[in-house]
């Protein structure tokens, strides 16, 4: 019984850390994308002839910023589903 409680506590901590990490990454991504778009719009406003190059550079930058959040999501899912105590927690949930 003690091992099961320890497994549940460990799993709860893993889920909490994964969700907090994803929230921080998403907030940072949102801020980074906002600054990027603001800079691109300001650049286009100053020099309308360069709108094509600025837009392409901005889109590439936005894709790279978004990739960082996807990496955090993948690591979070690995932490949640590759935990060695998932089997114990799953058995306990099915027994309830």
N, C-alpha and C positions, 0 to 999 in steps of 0.2 A: 504494500500500500504506500509505503514511504517513497519507493522508487517511482510510482505512478504520479504522486504529487510533485515530485521533483521534475518529472518529465513534463507535466502540464505547466509548471512555473517556467521551465526553460523554454518551452514552445511559446508561451505568452510573451516572454522577453524578446524572443527572436521576431515574432510578429510585430511587436511594438517598435523595435529598432528598425525593422524593414520599412514600416509605414512612416516613421519619422524621417528616415533617410530619403524616402521617395518624396515626401512633402517638401523637404528642404531643397532637393534637386529641382523639383517642379517650380518652386518659388524663384530659385536662382535662374532657371531657364526663362521664366517669364520676364524677369528683370533684364536679362541679357538680350532677349529678343526685342523688348521695348526700346532699349538703348540703341540696338542695331537699326531698327526701323526708323527711329528718330534721326539718327545720323544719316541714313540713306535719304530720307525725305529732305533734310536740311541741305545735303549735298546736291540733290536734284534741284532744289529751289535756287541755289546759288548758281548752278551751271546746268540749265535744262538740256544742253546738248549731250551731256554725259549720262543721261538717264538709263540707257541700255546697259552700259558697263556697270553702273552703280547697282542696278537692279539685279543683274546676274551675280555680282559679288555678294550682295545682301542675301540672296536666296541660298547661295552656297554656305554662307556663314550661318544662316538660320538652320539649315540642315545639319550642320556640325553641332550646333548648340542643342538641337533636339536629340541628336544621337547620344549625347551625354545622359539625358534623362532615360533614354531607352536602356543604356548600359546599367544605370542604377536599378531600373525595373527588373532587368534580367538577374542581377545579383540578388535583389530582394526575393525574387521567386526561387532562386537557388537556395537561399538561406531558409526560406519557409519549407520548401518541399524536399530538401536534401538533408534535413536535420535527422540525426540518428535515432531520435526518440519519436519520430512521427508515427511509427507503427504502434507504439504504446498508447499515444494520444488517440489514434484512430480506433483502437480496440476499446478504449474507455468510452469514447463517444458512441460507439455502436452498442455497448452494453447498457447505456442509459436509455 
